[in-house]
Amino acid sequence: MELQDPKMNGALPSDAVGYRQEREGFLASRGPAPGSKPVQFMDFEGKTSFGMSVFNLSNAIMGSGILGLAYAMAHTGVIFFLALLLCIALLSSYSIHLLLTCAGIVGIRAYEQLGQRAFGPAGKVVVAAVICLHNVGAMSSYLFIIKSELPLVIGTFLYMDPEGDWFLKGNLLIIIVSVLIILPLALMKHLGYLGYTSGLSLTCMLFFLVSVIYKKFQLGCAIGRNETAMESEAPVGLPNQGLNSSCEAQMFTVDSQMSYTVPIMAFAFVCHPEVLPIYTELCRPSQRRMQAVANVSIGSMFCMYGLTATFGYLTFYSSVEAEMLHMYSQKDPLILCVRLAVLLAVTLTVPVVLFPIRRALQQLLFPGKAFSWLRHVAIALILLVLVNVLVICVPTIRDIFGVIGSTSAPSLIFILPSIFYLRIVPSEVEPFLSWPKIQALCFGVLGVLFMAVSLGFMFANWATGQSRMSGH
């Protein structure tokens, strides 16, 4: 959806002039003075290519949420799930359109500054807090996968019991990975430098998708429990039952676990804190060009999500767990390679997610300060320590998906972009009762309803103990 340039008699207000400049590529309408550099509508000239920007944004979208989508499909049905996934993808693209429009009108490339422009210092604090909450949750979910999967992978390679050796403990391994791999990448000065690692991460997740499809055709429906599940769950003296209670796929279904499944889908498409940093570093920046980056990224992730969820669900049906990799045999060589690929992918995603948190904290605590390597390194260290402590204490990955997906995800996708659009776009550009602003208002109301319903169902599940009945 594109907004029309305002047609007005007389001079345009300053905000509308900025809007027009945004549509024309962030350059002043008149040519630069001889020998001077053209005025860029940004803080520095971006050098990241379109392809690298797609890699970074796709990597920010795709992450640990992909492992929970088959579980989401099991509790919504194939058709209902794909319809919901498509709706959330389209809504996410629309919210990025709102965000880019606001950024172009006021010439601001920081989410926190948009909050300040809309609501003053309080808005800046709220936006920074939401970004930090969401991205800390995302980083925690990635490190949780490392904590649970890396001991199994190393133990299989070394023919050791992950539970018996102290150096294979998950808590120790996530600290080692954070120090040796994540921290050096997180100390990069610009996000564009991570385009190559983002491309490698996406390749790993593509291998994961291909393997899930292959295992569906290899295993079919007659599949028994994996050895870990048999040892931990099967009652002594009773024969092992098949993994699937039914090999019939459900097209539409609703149950108590749906309070987790919809937030999982919302969590899987949140990339909004990374949009403006990527926009800032995009070469030849314009709203249309950045929207194309977002659409390509969201479209490719929708295809990957839909295929992964469908084939994962059709392998395990109603018995699929919230962390799908746990359903496969630990000693399968292909699944071992898949685990390695997923571990590499989520490890390389953490630095991309850390960048917006650091930027939010710098905008909040050190506004207007020049770049400082000491501050840059210190914030990264503090964040990694905080996230490591959180991961060591969190019991299940599903709780991370559910809580973050129900609170910060609707705020970043629905509520904040719509509020910014209503507050920042001047009435001379779009009157309040114009169709674009009515759409934005409805979009924000939808986000509030989404948050209220998701949290209501989740608290009800916790109160009744149903969140523990599934065994995940």
C-alpha positions, 0 to 999 in steps of 0.5 A: 500500500502506497501513500499518495503525495499530498497536493496542497495549495501553497508551501508544504509543511516541513514534515511534508517536505521530508515526506516528499524527499523520502519518496525521491530517494532521500536527496535534496530537490536541488543539486548540490553545490559544486565540489560538495557531497550530496546531502543524504537523508541519513547519518552516514552513507550506507554501503550494504548491498540489497542482497546482503540487506536481505540476508541480514533481515531474513536472518533476523526474521528466521531463528529458533521460532522455526523449530516450534512451527510444527508444534503450532500446526499440530494445535491449529490444523494444516489449513488454519495454520497456513492461513494464520501464517500468511496473515501474520506475514502480510501484517508484518510487511504492512507494519514495516511499511508504516515504520518506513513511512514514519522514518522517511517523514521525520528523517529518523533512522532509530526506532527509539527516536521515533518513539520520542518524536511521537510521545516525547522522552517517555515514548523513547523509554517505552520503545527502548524497553520493548526492543530490549525485552524482545531481543533479549528473549530472542537471544535467550531462545537461540542460546537455549537451543545451544544449551540443549543440542550442543551437548548431544552433538558433542557427546555423539561425536565423542561417544560420551554420555552428555550427562556424565561429563562435566565439560559436556554440560549445556550451561558451560557450553553456552558460555564458551560459545558466547565468549569464543564466537558470539562476542567477537561478531557482536563487536563489529562496528556496523551491522552490514559486516554480518551479511556473510555470516547471515548468508551462511546461517540461512544456508544452514537453515535451508539444509534443515528444511531439506532434511525435514522433507527427506525424513518425512519420506524416509520415515513415513508414518510407522515410526517409533519413539526415539531412544531418549524418549523411550528411556525417559517416558516409557513405563517399565514393563509396558511395550513401547507404543508408536509415536503417532496416536493417529496418522491423520492430519487435521485441517482445522483444530482448536485446543488449549495449547493454541494460546502458545501456537499463535504467539509462536507464529507472531514471534517467528516474523518479528524483525522490526528492531533490525529494520531501521539499522539495516535501512541506515546501512542500505546503499542507495536508500529509499522507502521503496528499496527498503520495502522491497528488502522487507518483502523479499525477506518475509516472502522467503521466510514464509515459504521456509516456515510453511514447508518446515511446519507442514513436513514436520507435522506430517512426520509426527502429527499430534505427538510433535514437540515444541522443539522439533529436533527432539523428535528425531533419533539422536544417533541418525547421522543426517539428524546429527548434521542437521543439529550442527547446522541449526546450532551454527545458524542460531549462533550466527543470528545472535550478533544480528539480534544484539545490535538493536539492543545496543543501539536502543541502550545507547539512544536511551542512556548516551544520546548524542554521544560520539562512538566509543569502543569502550562503551560498544564493548561494555554493552555487548559484554553486559548483554551476553552475561545477562542472557547467559544467566537467563538461559541457565534459569529458564526451564523450557523454550516454549515459555520464551516463545509464549511470553515474548510472542504475547507481549513484545511481538504484538507491540513491535508488529502492530501497536508501535508502528500504527501509533507512530503513523497516527502521531507522526504523519502530519494531517496535511499529508494524511487527514486523521479520517483518511483511509490509510490512518483508519487502517493504521488505527484498526491495525493497532487495535488488532494488536491490543486484542491479540496481546490481551487474548494471548496473555489471557489464555496463557495465564489461564493455562498456567493457573489450571496447570494445563501448560504442563500436561502436554509434557513439553 
